[in-house]
Amino acid sequence: MLTALSIRDLVIIEALDLEFSGGLGVLTGETGAGKSILLDALGLALGARADSGLVRHGCARARVTATFAPLPADHPARSALDDAGVEIDAGEPLIVRRQVDASGGSKAFVNDQPVSAGLLREIGTDLVEIHGQHDDRGLLDRSGHRALLDSFGGLATRSVADAHAAMATAQAALSAARAALEADAADREWLDHAIEEIEAFAPEDGEEERLAGLRSDMQKGERLADELAELDRLLGGSEGGPAQLRGAARRLDRIAEDHPLLAEALAAIDRAVIEASEGEEALARAKEAMRFDPAELENAETRLFDLRALARKHRVEASGLADLLATLTARRDALDQGAISLKGLEDAAMGAVAAYRAVAGALSDARTEAATRLDARVASELAPLKLDAAKFRTAIDRLPEEAWGPAGIDRIAFEISTNPGAPFAPLIKIASGGELSRFILALKVALAEEGGADTIIFDEIDRGVGGAVASAIGDRLARLAQGKQLLAVTHSPQVAARGAHHLLIAKSHDGTVTRTGVTPLDAKARREEIARMLSGASVTDEARAQAERLLEVV
């Protein structure tokens, strides 16, 4: 609720400090007294476009400060302030301030913390509703009509939101699985070929190293063939070194006991025989390892080259072919299992869609019932407001399936037809500003329990009407103000008489400067102002008596 408004150097207002209370407050004054400036000032504090032309002539800057009662913890404006990092202690009033420099710049503050004008606009719609001749917010914004209807009908949308989230999750899982399956299915032919190729080749663990070693040994054997043949000549046969040593050992053995030194020589030759035999064996093994067989070498080279070519084709090391085969086989198996899993995901997605359709359809039916009641309630308010030729309806259209969301499957808009036979159109299409304000009043009364901002302002809602219609407007404003704060800028004495508080806006002149001032009226002054509104510039006793009767009726 707005509790105070402080204005400094704004247009023709030099300094003005106002306090406000709950209930219906009325603002009156002669045409041109500056009532619109007060609304402009409040709009500026709530983030409206700043213009250097608002600064009073000769001043460096204009300032407007609006103070609101402490916000409850669940107030929607608190969420926006929290997101912006603006800290306000519990029980602390909300103070929004706007400063406009004559040079054109502007600054915005919330409880002395600098903020953007955009943040003021965001929280402003939750703090104050302003309905006037050119109102383009609140009830005229069709994006909010669905929430208004749901609130009017006491309809909960949480189950629909939960069902939509479950449906979105199930559909996302199905889409991901389908995409993966399609990607793998495109590779199925390649998978089969690659697995068949590797299985047919049948690579063995360590085969590359074994084949490379065999090839290297055979190549060495081919290169060393002559040397190995000469070694065979030197070491082999009866004339070879080892045979000569064994013969010498036999001779010494027969005579070694004749002298100690001969026994020592025999022992040494025996050792030489043993070493020579070991050398022969090692040489035989080396010859076998390096045995050169052209056909075997060709086979080893062919297998080795094919093994490496297969590894390069699949971009792995030769030693990784076995692991690759296991991976490809598992991928193909998963592809086969994917079709089974996909069926389960399809069933889950279909179930989630069916569940969403059920709860969203039930909500749509409930909205249709609530819309019927709302239409009837608004219709009952139109005739007393001299809108008896107009018709109101809540249009509910089914959204295309791709537009279904957490709030359901309906597109909802408040529409009117202003004359018999005229087509229905959005509220904003009403030509007459006075009709628009009265229609909004009718809708606000019908939605009185809906909630909305704690402060509602109607700017000259009674323009162009009087008598019984003005009385009906006053009555409805008073009803709407119960439990809220409602401010009405009015030219109608019938409306002014219904106010719980009355502020008089007037201009004053000191010969050179024109100023606007606002005065709270007591009972006597209020009767005099209502009498002026009834009779004009010259207040008569009859007008005072009529004003008294209006106040007594209230």
C-alpha positions in Angstrom: 0.0 0.0 0.0 1.2 3.5 -0.9 1.7 5.4 2.4 3.5 8.6 1.2 4.5 10.5 -1.9 7.2 13.2 -1.8 7.7 15.5 -4.9 10.4 18.1 -5.4 10.7 20.5 -8.3 8.5 18.6 -10.7 6.9 20.7 -13.4 4.8 23.3 -11.3 5.3 21.4 -8.0 8.0 23.0 -5.9 7.6 20.8 -2.8 4.8 18.5 -1.9 4.6 15.8 0.8 1.5 13.6 0.9 0.4 10.8 3.1 -2.1 8.1 2.1 -4.3 5.6 3.9 -6.2 2.5 3.0 -9.7 2.5 1.6 -11.1 4.8 -1.1 -9.2 8.1 -1.4 -10.5 10.7 -3.8 -8.6 13.6 -5.5 -10.5 16.5 -6.8 -9.8 20.0 -8.1 -10.6 22.3 -10.9 -9.6 21.4 -14.5 -5.9 22.2 -15.0 -5.1 22.2 -11.3 -2.5 19.6 -11.8 -4.1 16.3 -10.9 -2.4 14.6 -13.8 1.0 15.8 -12.5 0.5 13.7 -9.4 -0.1 10.6 -11.4 2.9 11.5 -13.6 5.0 11.8 -10.5 3.9 8.4 -9.2 4.5 6.9 -12.6 8.0 8.4 -12.7 8.8 6.8 -9.3 7.5 3.5 -10.7 9.9 3.5 -13.7 8.1 5.6 -16.3 10.2 7.2 -19.0 12.2 10.2 -17.6 12.1 13.5 -19.5 14.1 16.5 -18.6 11.0 18.6 -19.4 9.6 17.4 -16.1 12.2 19.4 -14.1 10.7 22.7 -12.8 12.1 25.7 -14.6 15.3 27.0 -13.1 16.0 23.8 -11.1 18.9 21.4 -11.6 16.8 18.2 -11.0 13.4 16.8 -9.9 12.9 14.1 -7.3 10.0 11.9 -6.6 9.9 9.4 -3.6 7.1 6.9 -3.1 6.9 5.0 0.2 5.0 1.7 0.5 4.1 -0.3 3.6 6.4 -3.2 4.4 6.0 -6.0 1.9 5.0 -9.5 3.1 7.4 -12.3 2.5 5.4 -13.7 -0.4 4.8 -10.4 -2.2 5.8 -10.8 -5.9 7.9 -7.6 -5.8 10.1 -9.2 -3.2 11.1 -11.9 -5.7 12.2 -9.4 -8.3 14.1 -7.4 -5.7 15.9 -10.5 -4.4 16.9 -11.5 -7.9 18.3 -8.0 -8.4 20.3 -8.2 -5.1 18.3 -5.5 -3.3 18.1 -6.3 0.4 15.1 -5.1 2.4 14.8 -6.2 6.0 11.5 -7.6 7.2 9.2 -4.9 8.5 11.1 -2.2 6.6 9.0 0.0 4.3 9.7 0.0 0.6 11.0 3.3 -0.6 11.4 3.9 -4.4 13.0 7.1 -5.5 13.6 8.6 -9.0 15.7 11.6 -9.8 15.6 13.4 -13.2 18.3 15.9 -14.1 17.7 19.0 -16.2 20.5 17.7 -18.4 18.4 14.6 -19.3 19.9 11.9 -17.1 18.0 10.0 -14.5 18.8 7.8 -11.5 16.6 5.2 -9.7 16.9 3.9 -6.1 15.1 1.3 -3.9 15.8 2.0 -0.2 18.8 4.1 -1.2 20.3 1.2 -3.2 20.8 2.2 -6.9 18.8 0.1 -9.4 17.7 0.3 -13.0 14.5 2.0 -14.1 13.6 -1.4 -15.6 13.5 -2.9 -12.1 11.2 -0.1 -10.9 8.8 -0.9 -13.8 8.9 -4.6 -12.9 8.0 -4.1 -9.3 5.7 -1.2 -10.1 3.2 -3.4 -11.7 3.0 -5.5 -8.5 2.7 -2.4 -6.3 0.2 -0.1 -8.2 -2.4 -0.6 -10.9 -3.1 2.6 -12.8 -6.3 2.7 -15.0 -6.8 5.8 -17.0 -7.7 7.2 -20.4 -4.7 5.6 -22.0 -4.0 2.7 -19.8 -2.1 -0.1 -21.6 -1.3 -2.3 -18.6 -3.0 -4.7 -16.2 -6.4 -5.9 -17.4 -5.7 -4.9 -21.0 -2.7 -7.2 -21.2 -4.1 -10.5 -22.5 -1.0 -12.4 -21.4 -2.4 -12.1 -17.8 -6.0 -13.0 -18.5 -5.4 -16.7 -18.0 -4.0 -16.2 -14.5 -6.9 -13.9 -13.7 -9.5 -16.4 -14.7 -7.7 -19.2 -12.8 -7.6 -17.1 -9.7 -11.2 -16.1 -10.1 -12.2 -19.8 -10.4 -9.9 -20.9 -7.6 -8.2 -23.2 -10.2 -5.0 -24.9 -9.3 -2.5 -25.5 -12.1 0.2 -27.2 -10.2 -0.9 -30.7 -11.3 -0.9 -29.6 -14.9 2.6 -28.1 -14.5 3.8 -31.3 -13.0 2.2 -33.4 -15.7 3.8 -31.1 -18.4 7.2 -31.5 -16.8 6.8 -35.3 -16.7 5.7 -35.3 -20.3 8.6 -33.1 -21.4 11.1 -35.4 -19.6 9.6 -38.5 -21.2 9.5 -37.0 -24.7 13.1 -35.7 -24.3 14.3 -39.2 -23.3 12.4 -40.7 -26.3 13.9 -38.2 -28.7 17.4 -38.8 -27.4 17.0 -42.5 -27.7 15.6 -42.2 -31.2 18.4 -40.0 -32.3 21.0 -42.4 -30.9 19.3 -45.3 -32.5 19.0 -43.6 -35.9 22.7 -42.6 -35.7 23.7 -46.2 -35.0 21.2 -47.6 -37.5 22.9 -45.6 -40.2 26.2 -47.3 -39.3 24.7 -50.8 -39.1 26.0 -51.9 -42.4 29.4 -50.6 -41.6 29.3 -52.3 -38.2 28.5 -55.7 -39.7 31.3 -55.3 -42.3 33.9 -54.2 -39.8 33.1 -57.0 -37.3 33.2 -59.6 -40.1 36.5 -58.3 -41.4 38.2 -58.3 -38.1 36.8 -61.7 -37.1 37.9 -63.1 -40.4 41.4 -61.8 -40.0 41.5 -63.1 -36.4 44.3 -61.0 -34.9 46.2 -62.6 -32.0 47.6 -61.0 -28.9 51.2 -59.9 -29.5 51.0 -61.0 -33.2 52.5 -57.8 -34.6 55.6 -58.1 -32.4 56.0 -61.8 -33.2 55.7 -61.3 -36.9 58.0 -58.3 -36.9 60.7 -60.2 -34.9 60.4 -63.3 -37.3 60.8 -61.0 -40.3 63.8 -59.3 -38.8 65.5 -62.6 -37.9 65.0 -64.0 -41.4 66.3 -60.9 -43.0 69.4 -61.1 -40.8 69.8 -64.8 -41.6 69.7 -64.0 -45.4 72.3 -61.3 -44.9 74.6 -63.5 -42.7 74.3 -66.8 -44.7 78.0 -66.7 -45.9 79.4 -66.0 -42.4 77.3 -68.8 -40.9 78.5 -71.3 -43.6 82.1 -70.4 -42.9 81.5 -71.0 -39.2 80.0 -74.4 -40.0 83.2 -75.2 -41.9 85.4 -74.0 -39.0 83.5 -75.7 -36.3 82.0 -78.7 -38.0 83.3 -82.2 -39.0 86.3 -84.1 -37.8 88.7 -81.3 -38.7 86.7 -78.7 -36.8 87.9 -77.0 -33.7 85.6 -78.8 -31.2 86.5 -82.2 -32.7 90.2 -81.4 -32.4 89.7 -80.4 -28.8 87.9 -83.6 -27.9 90.7 -85.7 -29.6 93.3 -83.8 -27.6 91.4 -84.4 -24.4 91.3 -88.2 -25.1 95.1 -88.4 -25.6 95.8 -86.4 -22.5 93.5 -88.5 -20.5 95.7 -91.6 -21.2 98.9 -89.9 -19.9 97.7 -87.2 -17.5 98.5 -89.4 -14.4 102.2 -89.4 -15.4 102.7 -85.8 -14.4 100.6 -83.2 -12.4 101.0 -80.6 -15.1 99.4 -82.9 -17.6 96.4 -83.4 -15.4 96.1 -79.6 -15.1 96.3 -79.3 -18.9 93.6 -82.0 -19.3 91.3 -80.1 -16.9 91.7 -76.9 -19.0 91.0 -78.7 -22.3 87.9 -80.4 -20.7 86.6 -76.9 -19.9 87.4 -75.8 -23.4 85.5 -78.8 -24.8 82.5 -77.9 -22.7 82.6 -74.2 -23.8 83.0 -75.3 -27.4 80.0 -77.6 -27.2 77.9 -74.7 -25.7 79.1 -72.5 -28.5 78.0 -75.0 -31.0 74.6 -75.3 -29.5 74.1 -71.5 -29.3 75.2 -71.2 -32.9 72.7 -73.9 -33.9 70.0 -72.1 -32.1 70.9 -68.8 -33.8 71.0 -70.5 -37.2 67.6 -71.9 -36.6 66.2 -68.5 -35.5 67.7 -66.9 -38.6 66.9 -69.7 -40.9 66.0 -68.1 -44.1 63.0 -69.5 -46.0 61.8 -67.2 -48.8 58.3 -68.5 -48.7 58.0 -68.3 -45.0 59.5 -64.7 -45.1 56.9 -63.7 -47.7 54.1 -65.1 -45.7 55.2 -63.4 -42.5 55.6 -60.0 -44.3 52.2 -60.3 -46.0 50.5 -61.1 -42.6 52.3 -58.3 -40.9 51.5 -55.7 -43.6 47.9 -56.8 -43.7 47.7 -56.6 -39.9 49.0 -53.0 -39.9 46.8 -52.0 -42.8 43.7 -53.3 -40.9 44.7 -51.3 -37.8 45.3 -48.1 -39.8 41.9 -48.6 -41.5 40.2 -48.6 -38.1 42.5 -45.9 -36.7 43.8 -48.1 -33.8 47.1 -49.7 -33.0 47.5 -53.3 -34.2 47.4 -54.4 -30.6 44.0 -52.6 -30.2 42.2 -54.6 -32.8 40.9 -57.2 -30.4 39.5 -54.5 -28.1 38.0 -52.7 -31.1 36.3 -55.9 -32.1 34.8 -56.2 -28.6 33.6 -52.5 -28.7 32.0 -52.9 -32.1 30.3 -56.1 -31.1 28.9 -54.5 -28.0 27.7 -51.5 -30.0 25.9 -53.8 -32.4 24.4 -55.7 -29.5 23.2 -52.4 -28.0 21.7 -51.5 -31.3 19.7 -54.7 -31.2 18.7 -53.9 -27.6 17.9 -50.3 -28.5 14.8 -51.3 -30.4 13.5 -53.1 -27.3 14.4 -50.1 -25.0 12.8 -47.6 -27.5 9.5 -49.4 -27.3 9.5 -48.9 -23.5 10.3 -45.2 -23.9 7.6 -44.8 -26.5 5.1 -46.4 -24.1 6.3 -44.1 -21.2 6.0 -41.0 -23.5 2.5 -42.0 -24.6 1.5 -42.5 -21.0 2.9 -39.1 -20.0 1.1 -37.4 -22.9 -2.2 -39.1 -21.9 -1.8 -38.0 -18.3 -1.1 -34.4 -19.4 -4.1 -34.4 -21.7 -6.3 -35.7 -18.9 -5.3 -33.1 -16.3 -5.1 -30.2 -18.8 -8.4 -31.2 -20.3 -10.0 -31.2 -16.8 -8.5 -27.7 -16.2 -9.8 -26.5 -19.5 -13.3 -27.7 -18.6 -13.0 -26.0 -15.2 -11.9 -22.8 -17.0 -15.0 -22.9 -19.2 -17.2 -23.2 -16.2 -15.4 -20.3 -14.4 -15.6 -18.2 -17.5 -19.3 -18.6 -17.6 -19.6 -17.4 -14.0 -17.2 -14.5 -14.7 -19.1 -13.4 -17.8 -22.3 -13.4 -15.9 -20.8 -11.4 -13.0 -19.3 -8.8 -15.4 -22.6 -8.5 -17.3 -24.4 -7.7 -14.1 -22.1 -4.7 -13.6 -22.5 -3.2 -17.1 -26.0 -1.8 -17.1 -25.5 0.4 -13.9 -22.4 1.8 -15.5 -24.3 2.9 -18.6 -22.7 0.0 -20.6 -25.9 -1.9 -21.1 -25.4 -2.2 -24.9 -22.0 -3.8 -24.4 -21.3 -7.5 -24.0 -18.4 -9.2 -22.3 -17.0 -12.7 -22.9 -14.0 -14.7 -21.8 -12.8 -16.3 -25.0 -11.2 -19.7 -24.5 -9.4 -21.2 -27.5 -7.4 -24.5 -27.8 -3.7 -23.9 -28.3 -1.9 -25.9 -31.0 -0.3 -28.9 -29.5 3.2 -27.5 -29.9 2.2 -24.6 -27.7 0.9 -26.6 -24.8 2.7 -25.7 -21.6 2.8 -25.8 -17.8 -0.4 -23.6 -17.6 -2.4 -25.9 -19.9 -3.8 -26.0 -23.4 -5.9 -22.8 -23.5 -5.5 -19.4 -24.9 -7.6 -17.0 -22.9 -8.6 -13.4 -23.7 -11.2 -11.0 -22.3 -13.2 -9.5 -25.2 -16.1 -7.1 -25.6 -18.7 -6.1 -28.1 -19.7 -2.4 -27.5 -22.8 -2.4 -29.6 -25.5 -4.9 -30.7 -24.3 -6.9 -33.6 -20.7 -5.6 -33.3 -18.0 -8.3 -33.3 -16.1 -9.1 -30.1 -12.6 -7.6 -29.8 -9.9 -7.2 -27.2 -10.5 -4.7 -24.4 -7.8 -2.4 -25.8 -9.9 -1.9 -28.9 -12.5 0.2 -27.1 -12.6 3.6 -28.7 -13.9 5.7 -25.8 -11.5 6.2 -22.8 -14.5 6.7 -20.5 -16.0 3.4 -21.6 -12.7 1.7 -21.2 -12.3 2.9 -17.6 -15.8 1.9 -16.7 -15.4 -1.5 -18.3 -12.2 -2.0 -16.4 -14.1 -1.0 -13.2 -16.8 -3.6 -13.9 -14.2 -6.3 -14.5 -12.2 -5.3 -11.4 -15.4 -5.5 -9.3 -16.2 -8.9 -10.8 -12.6 -10.0 -10.0 -12.6 -8.3 -6.6 -11.4 -11.4 -4.8 -8.6 -12.1 -7.3 -6.0 -10.0 -5.5 -3.7 -7.9 -7.6 -1.8 -4.9 -6.5 -2.7 -3.4 -3.1 -3.0 0.1 -4.6 -5.4 0.8 -7.5 -5.7 4.2 -9.2 -8.5 5.2 -11.5 -7.9 8.4 -13.4 -11.2 10.3 -14.3 -13.2 7.1 -14.6 -16.3 9.2 -14.4 -15.5 11.4 -17.4 -18.6 12.2 -19.4 -21.1 10.6 -17.0 -23.2 11.9 -14.1 -26.3 11.2 -12.0 -27.1 7.6 -11.5 -24.1 6.3 -13.5 -21.7 8.4 -11.4 -23.4 7.1 -8.2 -23.0 3.5 -9.5 -19.3 4.2 -10.2 -18.9 5.6 -6.7 -20.6 2.6 -5.2 -18.4 0.2 -7.1 -15.2 2.1 -6.3 -16.1 2.0 -2.6 -16.8 -1.8 -2.7 -13.6 -2.4 -4.6 -11.6 -0.4 -2.0 -12.6 -2.7 0.8 -9.4 -4.3 2.0 -7.4 -2.4 -0.5 -6.2 1.1 -1.2 -8.0 2.8 -4.1 -7.3 6.3 -5.3 -9.7 8.0 -7.7 -9.1 11.2 -9.6 -12.6 12.4 -10.2 -14.8 15.3 -11.4 -18.0 13.7 -10.0 -19.4 14.8 -6.7 -21.2 11.4 -6.4 -17.8 9.7 -6.6 -16.1 12.2 -4.3 -18.8 11.7 -1.6 -18.0 8.0 -1.4 -14.3 8.6 -0.5 -12.9 7.7 2.9 -10.3 10.4 2.4 -10.4 13.5 0.3 -7.5 15.5 -1.2 -8.0 18.8 -2.9 -5.5 19.8 -5.7 -5.3 23.4 -6.5 -3.0 25.9 -8.2 -1.7 29.1 -6.6 0.0 32.2 -8.1 2.3 34.7 -6.5 2.5 37.0 -9.5 5.4 35.3 -11.2 5.3 31.5 -10.3 2.5 29.0 -10.6 2.5 26.2 -8.0 0.3 23.2 -7.4 -0.6 22.2 -3.9 -2.6 19.4 -2.3 -4.7 19.8 0.8 -6.3 17.0 2.9 -9.9 18.1 3.6 -11.7 17.8 6.9 -15.5 17.2 7.0 -16.4 20.9 6.6 -14.0 21.6 3.8 -15.0 18.4 2.1 -18.6 19.4 2.0 -17.6 22.8 0.5 -15.5 21.1 -2.2 -18.4 18.7 -3.1 -20.8 21.7 -3.2 -18.3 23.5 -5.6 -18.3 20.4 -7.8 -22.1 20.5 -7.9 -22.6 24.2 -8.5 -19.5 25.5 -10.2 -17.5 28.6 -9.3 -20.3 30.1 -7.1 -21.1 27.8 -4.3 -24.8 28.1 -3.2 -26.6 27.1 0.0 -28.6 24.6 -2.1 -25.4 23.1 -3.4 -24.1 22.8 0.2 -27.3 21.1 1.2 -27.1 18.7 -1.7 -23.5 17.9 -0.8 -24.6 17.2 2.7 -27.2 14.8 1.5 -24.6 13.0 -0.7 -22.3 12.6 2.3 -25.1 11.4 4.5 -26.1 8.7 2.0 -22.6 7.4 2.2 
